[in-house]
Structures are given as structure tokens and as C-alpha cells.
């Protein structure tokens, strides 16, 4: 506790915050492991250098966990790669100094940097699905990292198994012999962690370690990583777009935007007394932080509405390939019959007109199968599907086709769901063309109207998907889904591929469209915090069965089942609220003091932001107080 | 896996049968008269024979049967390795092939490693080398190799290494040193194509995230490229290699002509010029067997190199 006090004292001193090196030294006698001063990085493009990172000062002390937060394009990954000397082709350090373990490595040759990689600074790369060599056994890939420490080939095997085990990989001896395509995303992430710790590094840089994973897996992985770092005294640098993750895990948070550091400090500092408007914005959009670590359903009362789509006792079995299941994990549970996989079992769902049903579950729980059956793309093995009261279970393609005007789909990944050769206007007009709605002129008018509805400028009509950001692409996909004025839009994880701040914009857009157009949503997600913002009704799917369903207000605030509670507990941002509760009781007898301080602080800021800061502070303190009580 | 193998094997047999049949049909609609050809080969003139004698000859070779009967007889023979008699030389086709095939196979066996060495070596260095001029040179070199006609390269090599330097013999089948120039000539276009494909493939692979993982472990560029990039990049190149090896007979025609070597290529050239239908038919079948078996091998290698292919095959 004394250390915390020291740290807080150091942060309170304004000069210390300005120079992180000094501050880190105040916390710990040792010199910082990493010290960046005035770092500038650019990318060469057509003879010009486009700056990506400008004037970044950053230090990581031994044993410290630092989170770098920012949206995509903010330069956080570029900064991390610059430290390791692993900038992609065209990337150049244009200014400043990089010190690793007290040694100036600015512009050092690859040979020198190579000596530091893996053993001094290890990297856990971004996407676990593609971060491992697909043609090499997992064990061999970990062994390469072990052997970097000069371990003899014969002894390496034991160390590989140990590293895998410490990274939380089950049955390490079996896993070591498998190829990455046999492992689930979570396991692959653990293998990447094993690779990182196998070199016994002093600092681990984790680049978006969990963005591609389910919330529950995400929490388990982050817990595990935090435990490893604590046990071995390793420093950790987490790079994330989610302020909730950062607040939960880090001793210090650094907020980056457009290649610059806009703010840094302890999580409490950043969350309770944000000085920069961008930080305030990030707090607002983090689903859990904006409600003080609680998942708060938006719709507390649900008006009665006619039924639109109903799945009645739907089950689906998939035949497994001969030669047995070698997938090893994930989705394999619930297999009932001979060589079949029961993907769905007795699933009943109802989507009501103008309202949203949120279907929540981890990957492999059967969400996507349910969606495909609802769309008539897959025949259920048992049960019936009704649209507008009409049984469409066995409807032929040609009978279903006119009905497809009534329901449309928005995919998870906007980067791959738009034809790269189509213009935005062509993408949006395609459903109209395919159902022969209107002529050229009316279609063009409809496209303009749709783009306006999804808040894209009309000038974007002639652009191609590659020129748009992820959020803009998802707006185009939504416009396309709305083109035929469907009664129901099926949303397959529509925001999970996007940054937190962009997620918020898309969710707000979806809410507005529902209000204006009265469209119903069948919304699939793995993150309850996202579902809470959109859903009237929630159903929780686990192992192909609905474990809990009902109005959002009931399921999210008074969950009856353990699995629902687990999903709720995995939403990032809550740990911070709990921590705050503990530290509050240590520092200030009354939680309200911080709120008051925050309010006083906020007086200096502009009026609009004041409300936010105060509300957040008050909310977090209130949460802290509640937890104290219980 | 076994089922996959059996399926692929059945497929290969169908391809072989189709190649044989198509060749048979095409060769039999061509305007030529086997009896005339055979007579002129043995030095007799067709004018000296009476129609009755001609008819007797036709009956002896089964040429008076319907085309269908002739087809099935030929197919049955081919299945037993009997391709009939050559029309221009008074020996069986099988013995002609047995005489010529080893030379071509030897040439090919030397040429293929050279192809690999050219292709993989140039591509690997083009990506590995950091010094920009060398990098550009290595990346452009294969384009030159692809665009040079094979016969021209052969003549050029003869001019330099046989005539000017007198290091190696220009022609003939005698000794190991007579293999060098033909093998290099045969390997060059394939090697250049392979280098082009592999350079691009390696460059793409170099941008994959798992390369970053490997580099972040502290592996050297050499180790990363050798252990992580090359194997993944070699998958598309493997398909091309299959095609290149499959073209051995075609390549042999040019190379064996330029270097006056014995072999299947030379035999093919003579047989086509002399309208020796049974020989051409047999060579077509040999080419097809080579093509099919090499591609079968490539498919199997694919599943060895890439475990994802192996699982896909198991599901299929």
C-alpha cells in the first residue's frame, strides 16, 4: 500500500507527470526498462515521409504495467514496433531517442536489436489467429524462443512444456505436437504468450492481446498474463483501444491520439480527472466505464409488440467428418449422437417487431448456426421457424426469395463484406437491383437517402470500400441492409471488429434507425456490454442451449444463471471500479471526496466536458460505495 | 486420408485414359496411310503391289477392322505395355521407348535439381539481400530468363562453353560432362519462372503476422526466412514445379534437338515427322503419365508441407 501512496504522490506532482523518466525513477530505484524521448516515426510513401508517431515520451519501469490506449491509427502499435526495431517496410525513426535497458538503441543495426528481442523485450502480436506459423508445430515455435537463451536442444523440450503450462495451455505435451490450425483462438493466444515468456524477457509488449477474442476468454487471458507478470516481476506494456481493459490492468495509462501522447497518469487520474477532451470521449464510449463498472440495460420497460420471427424448439446436428474429431477443443461439447455434433438443442427465440433481441454467447456456442437457420440458409434438424406467423422451415429457395426482402443481414467484418470493386453507391443499390426495385433515377435517390440515414456524406457514393474506415464501411453495410426497407435486420457481431469509440457510434446509429424506421434487430454478440445498449430482450446461448432469456432489464441486472453472471463479470472496466472501492477506503474515508475533487477539477474545463467528468466520477464513486456496502 | 488417396488415384487413371483416347482419335483422323508408310520404310514402293496384296497387308495389321475395334485393341495392348510396331522402323514401339527413355530421364533428373537451385536460390537471395541494387538485379533477372527462347540459350551455351572455352562437349550422349549444357538449358526457363513466382510469394509471406512473431523472438533474418517464410511461400511454387516437371517431354524435344542427343524428345520429333502413329501415341501416353504422377505427388507433398491442407483432405 505504501508503494501506491508513493505513486499517487508522484503523479500529483505536475513536474513528475511531465517527465515520466523521473517519475518512474521515483517509484523504483532501477532505471526504466524502456525510455522513449521525443520519438518520431514516419512511413515513406512516394518519396515523402508521412508521420505516424510524433514526439512521444514514454517510460516503463521494471515490474510496472503500462497501458497505451488509443484508436486504430493512433500510432500505438507503431511505437511498440519501433522499440523492437520491427517497423514494417518503409517505416523510419525520424527523431528522438529509444533506450532499452539503459542502452541507446536509436538507429542501431539489426544485429544489436536482435539481441534484445525475445530476451529483453518480448512481443505478443495482435491477432492470435494469424500470429503463428501455420506450417510448424506449436512446440517447435516455442522452442525457437527457448533456444534463444542458449538452451541445449535436448533440454529445450522440457522448457517448452513448462512455458506452455505456465501460459495456461492445457495438456502441453499434446498441444506441443499440434499445428496452430488445431487450436482455438484462446489457445493460440496462450501459445503466443508462451513464446513471449519462453525467452525470460524483462518486458512483455502485448499488442491488443485480446481484441480478437470472446470477453470471457479475454478476461481469463488477461488475468493469467497479469499473474505471470506479477510472479516474475516482468514489466508489461498493454496496447489496447479499450480504456476499460487499460483501467483494469495497468499501473499507469497513456492515452495516444494521432501519433501523440495526449495524457498519461494512473487509471484513477485518467478516469476521474481526465484533462484532455479525447480521454473524456474514450471514457464515455467504454461501455462499462460509462456506467461505473455496471452493465446497464438501456431499455428497462418493453412495450408489447407483435411477433415477427420465431424459432420454435430448433435443433441442429452436424455430421462430423470421418476420421474423428481432432479439433481438440471448442464447440465439441454437447455432441449427442453417433459422429454428430449437436450445434443447437431446443432453441426457442422470438424477435418482436420494432424491437431488438440480443443473442449472447461465446464462440462455438451456436450463435451463428441460429442466425443461419433464422435466415433460411440452413435447415434445422428439429423444430420450426416462423416469419410473420408463416412456417418457413421447409420453404424452398424460390419461395423464400420474395420473403428475403423482409429480412437483411449485416456481417461482422466490414472489411470483407463489401465488394472491393463496387462503389459505395453500387453496394447500397445492389439489393434494389437484385429485387428490380425502381429505375436508375429512383435508385440513385434512394441511395442518397440511405447514405443520409446512416450519416455518410453524399459525396461518399462514388468512393470504394478501400477508401473508407472500418466504421464507415459498417455504415455502408447497414445502408445496404436497409435498402429494401426490411422489417428485420440480422446483425452478426456488427461492432466486434471495430474500435471501442467507433462501436459506440455504430450502436448509436442502430438505435436511431430503429427509432426512426421501426426496424427489428436480431443481434448476435459475445459482449454483454454491447448487447445492453441495444437489446429489449436477451437470450444467452451456451453449448447450443438457451440457458437464460427474458427482458434485458431482468437478465442483465438479475441474472439467474451462473454462465450469464460469468459473461457479465467479464466486461472490462469492472475490476477498476472494484479497485477504486478498495483504494478509496484506504485513502479517503468518504468516497465522495474524490467526486468533489473531480467536480472542482472539472470547473476549469469547458462546460460540455464538465458534465461527463463529474458524472463518471460520481458514478464510479457510487459504485465503489455500493461495493463497500455489500 | 486413404480415401482421399484412392480418389486422387482414380482421378489420375481417368485423366490418363482421356489423354490416350483423345490422342488416338486425333491421330486417326489425320490423313495418312499406315501401309504406305510401312512399305516405304522397308524400301518397297506401293505401286508394285496389287490391291489384293494391299488388302492382305491391311488385314495382317488389323487395319480393315472398324475404328472402334482398332481402338480397343490398341487400348488393351497399351494396358499390357504393348504399343504395337513402329511404322517407320521395324522394331516394336516398346523397345524403341525402352531404348530412348533412360537418356531423357537422366537428363531430366539432372535438370530438375538445377531448376530448383536457380528458382529457390535466386528468389531467396532476392528477398534476403538488403543492398538495394543487388535486390533489384536479382528480382529482375528471372524475367530475362523467362523471355529467352530455350534453343537460343542452348546455342549460346554451346558457343561459349563448347566452342570458345572448350570446357564441355557440344553434343552427344557420352559421359557426365555431356549432360551439363543440356541440363542447364532445360532448367533455365523453368527455374526462371519458379524464381519469379517464389520471389513474389516470399515477399508476400514476409508481410504475414507470424513473421513478426518469429522476428520478435530474436531470430535472424536468415533463420526467419528459411524456417518460417520459405515453407509457407513454397506452396504455390510447388504447383508450378509440378507443371515444369510435367513438361519434361516437351522440353526434351527442343533440348535434344539442339544438343543432338538421343532421347524421347528426339524420338518424338522423328515420329511426328514420319507420321509414326503408334510411337507418337506411346509418347503422348508417357507424357501424360509423367504429368499425372508428378501432380499427384505435388498434391501429396502439399498436405505434408501444410497441415491445413491435410485436415481439409480428411474432411473432404
Contacts between the chains, C-beta under 8 A, distances in Angstrom:
chain1	res1	chain2	res2	distance
A	84	B	216	6.1
A	86	B	212	6.2
A	86	B	215	5.6
A	86	B	216	6.3
A	88	B	207	7.4
A	89	B	207	7.9
A	110	B	221	7.0
A	114	B	218	5.3
A	114	B	219	7.8
A	114	B	220	6.3
A	115	B	218	7.1
A	116	B	218	7.6
A	117	B	215	7.0
A	117	B	216	5.5
A	117	B	217	6.7
A	117	B	218	3.9
A	118	B	216	6.5
A	118	B	217	4.4
A	118	B	218	3.5
A	119	B	218	6.2
A	122	B	216	6.7
A	122	B	217	7.8
A	123	B	212	7.4
A	123	B	213	7.5
A	123	B	216	3.8
A	125	B	209	5.6
A	125	B	212	5.4
A	125	B	213	5.3
A	125	B	216	6.9
A	126	B	209	6.8
A	127	B	209	6.2
A	130	B	208	6.9
A	130	B	209	4.5
A	130	B	210	6.6
A	131	B	209	5.0
A	131	B	210	5.8
A	131	B	212	7.7
A	131	B	213	5.1
A	132	B	210	5.5
A	132	B	213	6.7
A	133	B	210	4.5
A	133	B	213	7.6
A	133	B	214	6.9
A	133	B	228	5.0
A	133	B	232	7.0
A	134	B	210	7.4
A	134	B	232	7.0
A	134	B	306	6.9
A	134	B	307	7.1
A	134	B	308	5.8
A	135	B	231	4.9
A	135	B	232	5.6
A	135	B	305	6.2
A	135	B	306	5.5
A	135	B	307	6.6
A	136	B	227	7.4
A	136	B	228	7.1
A	136	B	231	7.6
A	141	B	213	7.8
A	144	B	214	7.2
A	144	B	217	5.5
A	144	B	219	6.2
A	144	B	227	7.7
A	145	B	217	4.6
A	145	B	218	7.8
A	148	B	217	6.1
A	148	B	218	4.9
A	148	B	219	7.7
A	179	B	307	3.9
A	179	B	308	7.6
A	181	B	307	6.3
A	181	B	308	4.9
A	181	B	311	6.5
A	182	B	307	7.9
A	182	B	311	7.7
A	192	B	213	6.8
A	195	B	213	6.7
A	195	B	217	6.4
A	199	B	217	6.7
A	199	B	218	6.9
A	321	B	314	6.2
A	321	B	315	4.3
A	322	B	3	7.9
A	323	B	1	7.5
A	323	B	314	5.0
A	326	B	311	7.3
A	326	B	314	7.9
